Amino acid sequence: KDKINFQLNLSEVQDIFMKFRYKIPLIELLTIHKTVYTLFPFKSKGNPNSSSREMTEELFKQLIRVVFNKDQTILYETRCKIYPGSIQNIDLKIKTLQGYIFLTENYVFFKPFKKGRSYKIEIINIKDITMEIVSSATYVKIGTIQGKIYSVFPLKRHWKMDKRDNKKTEELYDVLNQAKMYKESEKLHLQRSEHDKIKKIKTMLEVSDRLTLKMLRTSLEMQKEIFNTKIFEWAKKFDFKIDGYHLIINKETIPAFIQHIKSLENGDDTINETIECLFCGNEVASKVKTCPYCGNNL
């Protein structure tokens, strides 16, 4: 047979899922160009039917790590079943999705084996984490500040069968709570830092009639390119004057300008104009809900 080599940029991968064809486990990669690549590992070089589910799932997991969780520190990962809601004596085999869950410093990411919806939960949006029991099975229940609930059942592979794992459930519960506490502590520190920064800028504006543009940009901790665009918008909006390398301040509009800066820091507007798409890695506008490159919801 002809040997055909191909090269695929991981940033072009839009989705990854597993499927069975003639009882052989396969992985399919869907690109942003809607091209599908099928691959699977061999246990035996001379036997094309020697792919194993364990090897295929391991490859699936590693692909998820490098495509969807690149540049992220993985704090914990495990096979699991997940149900996007509260469990109440439902048929778990029918209702739950099976796949891998990854915990990073910033979010929880679940990717199902089969083609379907992935779930991403920002750590900062987690309201509570509890351990629950249903039908003698222990699981982790995650509630968000938006009112969404996710029920997670960690699994282990035993004699080619998936078994619920109470030890992994406890581990996931512990590490999730640790990540949540760390993120809340980090948020509190940032809030204090932003408060001090706003206070400093307010004092500078109140005691001076003019400021150097560089001093204001440094105090705001803004990138030069973004600041150079924003400063003209602010000058027009708050009746400031730009004189060479200086900003001439209008004392009457200082309160409105300070309030505007606070809104930037709180995320009502944005200083950082772009974010990286989790799925394809391209830089997109932070206010965009759907990536224009790969079509995934951000």
TORDONU-369924 format. One record per residue (C-alpha): x, y, z. Coordinates in pm, whole numbers. Layout:
BEGIN
- x:y:z
- X:Y:Z
...
END
This chain:
BEGIN
- x:y:z
- 0:0:0
- 106:357:-59
- 232:542:246
- 84:892:258
- 231:1137:507
- 33:1438:623
- 100:1731:849
- -174:1893:1055
- -136:2213:1255
- -294:2156:1597
- -436:2510:1592
- -658:2396:1304
- -821:2117:1507
- -1178:2211:1596
- -1296:1889:1758
- -1167:1548:1865
- -1383:1244:1932
- -1371:865:1945
- -1584:617:1756
- -1588:247:1673
- -1572:112:1320
- -1600:-266:1280
- -1530:-288:1656
- -1201:-102:1607
- -1162:210:1830
- -1070:517:1624
- -1001:886:1679
- -1136:1145:1440
- -997:1498:1416
- -1227:1763:1271
- -1049:2073:1144
- -1174:2429:1104
- -1179:2355:730
- -1430:2070:797
- -1171:1810:696
- -1179:1487:900
- -867:1283:979
- -901:930:1121
- -621:772:1322
- -553:498:1574
- -243:341:1733
- -123:-13:1653
- -35:-271:1915
- 128:-479:1643
- 295:-327:1337
- 190:-609:1107
- -172:-633:1222
- -402:-345:1113
- -674:-471:1351
- -456:-458:1662
- -570:-120:1796
- -672:-132:2162
- -924:85:2342
- -671:167:2616
- -410:291:2368
- -670:487:2171
- -805:654:2485
- -452:744:2595
- -387:908:2257
- -725:1083:2284
- -630:1220:2627
- -291:1347:2510
- -448:1517:2208
- -701:1691:2434
- -416:1814:2653
- -218:1971:2367
- -515:2103:2166
- -758:2233:2429
- -539:2276:2737
- -213:2400:2589
- -11:2644:2801
- -215:2536:3104
- -82:2358:3413
- -288:2042:3461
- -359:2003:3834
- -568:1688:3800
- -716:1467:3529
- -926:1153:3524
- -1170:947:3323
- -1521:1025:3436
- -1890:1042:3364
- -2059:1380:3384
- -2419:1491:3396
- -2499:1860:3333
- -2754:1889:3612
- -2856:1757:3951
- -2879:1378:3989
- -3208:1246:4127
- -3240:869:4081
- -3201:893:3705
- -3067:621:3479
- -2697:712:3492
- -2603:495:3193
- -2840:684:2966
- -2807:1037:3098
- -2433:1076:3163
- -2153:1156:2917
- -1825:968:2942
- -1486:1122:2873
- -1193:1299:3040
- -1204:1586:3285
- -907:1822:3331
- -855:2066:3616
- -622:2359:3546
- -541:2668:3751
- -816:2858:3571
- -1092:2618:3472
- -1240:2268:3468
- -1264:2122:3118
- -1459:1809:3022
- -1432:1646:2679
- -1657:1349:2596
- -1523:1050:2405
- -1812:1059:2160
- -1896:1356:1942
- -2087:1601:2156
- -2071:1905:2376
- -1765:1988:2586
- -1795:2174:2915
- -1567:2445:3049
- -1622:2581:3401
- -1417:2880:3513
- -1282:2824:3866
- -1373:3180:3962
- -1738:3106:3869
- -1769:2802:4098
- -2001:2873:4390
- -1987:2545:4580
- -1838:2195:4560
- -1994:1904:4749
- -1975:1526:4763
- -2310:1354:4712
- -2441:995:4702
- -2699:853:4462
- -2782:483:4419
- -2483:400:4645
- -2251:594:4409
- -2042:885:4540
- -1988:1180:4307
- -1874:1544:4303
- -2138:1811:4256
- -2023:2148:4119
- -2250:2452:4141
- -2174:2780:3964
- -2270:3139:4044
- -2479:3132:3724
- -2697:2859:3877
- -2566:2569:3667
- -2493:2228:3821
- -2251:1958:3705
- -2241:1607:3856
- -1907:1428:3807
- -1842:1054:3859
- -1465:974:3843
- -1390:630:3694
- -1116:370:3691
- -1051:99:3434
- -1065:-251:3583
- -1064:-571:3376
- -1168:-368:3070
- -1467:-235:3262
- -1537:118:3389
- -1588:129:3764
- -1679:428:3979
- -1381:520:4194
- -1446:662:4542
- -1077:740:4595
- -1062:950:4278
- -1389:1116:4380
- -1231:1228:4707
- -916:1342:4525
- -1117:1546:4274
- -1324:1699:4554
- -1011:1800:4749
- -817:1945:4455
- -1123:2136:4328
- -1168:2301:4667
- -798:2387:4682
- -813:2545:4335
- -1125:2741:4432
- -969:2874:4753
- -651:2974:4568
- -848:3155:4297
- -1058:3341:4553
- -744:3446:4740
- -586:3560:4412
- -900:3759:4324
- -897:3933:4664
- -531:4024:4619
- -600:4165:4271
- -895:4367:4400
- -675:4523:4667
- -406:4591:4409
- -656:4752:4170
- -798:4962:4453
- -451:5095:4533
- -386:5165:4164
- -711:5361:4122
- -637:5558:4439
- -290:5647:4309
- -426:5762:3970
- -697:5970:4138
- -437:6146:4356
- -215:6216:4054
- -505:6374:3865
- -622:6583:4159
- -282:6737:4243
- -163:6799:3886
- -284:7010:3596
- -93:6797:3348
- 61:6450:3339
- 312:6293:3107
- 145:6032:2889
- 410:5779:2985
- 341:5828:3357
- -33:5774:3307
- 23:5465:3091
- 263:5318:3346
- 18:5381:3629
- -260:5212:3431
- -28:4920:3344
- -149:4931:2983
- 23:4812:2670
- 163:5100:2465
- -38:5022:2150
- -369:5003:2338
- -295:5315:2542
- -211:5516:2230
- -557:5437:2095
- -745:5486:2421
- -588:5819:2514
- -743:5997:2214
- -1082:5845:2295
- -1050:5962:2656
- -934:6309:2555
- -1247:6353:2345
- -1484:6195:2596
- -1355:6371:2910
- -1247:6700:2752
- -875:6649:2812
- -611:6812:2593
- -301:6645:2453
- 0:6874:2435
- 298:6687:2294
- 389:6422:2551
- 156:6565:2816
- -212:6529:2903
- -380:6851:3020
- -647:6755:3271
- -1001:6888:3302
- -1066:6892:3678
- -1443:6881:3629
- -1436:6546:3451
- -1192:6368:3686
- -1472:6182:3878
- -1622:6054:3551
- -1280:5946:3424
- -1202:5760:3749
- -1537:5583:3728
- -1458:5486:3369
- -1120:5343:3473
- -1292:5143:3748
- -1532:4998:3491
- -1234:4889:3282
- -1081:4710:3578
- -1414:4543:3663
- -1449:4408:3311
- -1739:4630:3197
- -1507:4741:2920
- -1166:4595:2851
- -806:4703:2855
- -688:4372:2713
- -857:4377:2375
- -809:4012:2281
- -817:3664:2433
- -692:3329:2306
- -953:3085:2179
- -935:2768:2389
- -1018:2551:2089
- -798:2682:1805
- -550:2913:1981
- -619:3220:1766
- -643:3567:1922
- -1002:3696:1916
- -1181:4001:2054
- -1261:3954:2422
- -1627:4049:2374
- -1686:3790:2100
- -1896:3491:2211
- -1817:3268:1911
- -1468:3225:1767
- -1467:3350:1405
- -1187:3105:1317
- -1319:2771:1444
- -1685:2848:1522
- -1675:2723:1883
- -1849:2908:2165
- -1602:3082:2396
END
